[in-house]
Amino acid sequence: MLQVIKAKPNPAGKDKTGRFLLSSKQLGAEWIDIKNIGTAGQSLKNIQIYHVVYRDGSVEWELLKDFDNFESTPALPVGTIARIHSGSGPLTILDPEDVQGANRHFFTGKGYVWNNNEIDRPMIWDKAKEVVVDQTYYDAPVPDGKILVRVNNKLI
């Protein structure tokens, strides 16, 4: 069973450099951690990561990461933490704080995704079973650089 256990939705530092260019290092500093808290290895096949977006007065779910192409990826062993970073990497340019504490690292391939000024709801979805595997939330605003940790059903 997978569970969202930590998040860093608002990395410290400038969000933009130059004329709206986002630094790969800065993007990779925005992440969530998911952990296998089950009793057996957990495949990522059919797993998707979602969050909420606010558009034109409505709230919608947005797909952030689809692990469909990870059929050959070994299952996450019990206790293993996978960190999903914004951006495209590479891992070697990230600060130690954004690398340490996770066993595996993946990138969304997208710009900033997590809400800083609105409540967000990280969700793990199993699209084959059509079931929510886990869902949590955090309040906004999120202070720069704060790592949120799960307590019960909330990241604080």
Secondary structure, DSSP 8 states (H G I E B T S, - for coil): -EEEEEEE-S-SS-S-BTTTB--HHHHHT-EEEEEE-SSS-B--TTEEEEEEEEETTEEEEEEEEE-GGGTTS--B-TT-EEEEESS---GGGS-GGGTTT-SEEEE-SSS--S-SSS-B--EEEETTTTEEEEE-BB-S---TT--EEEETTEE-
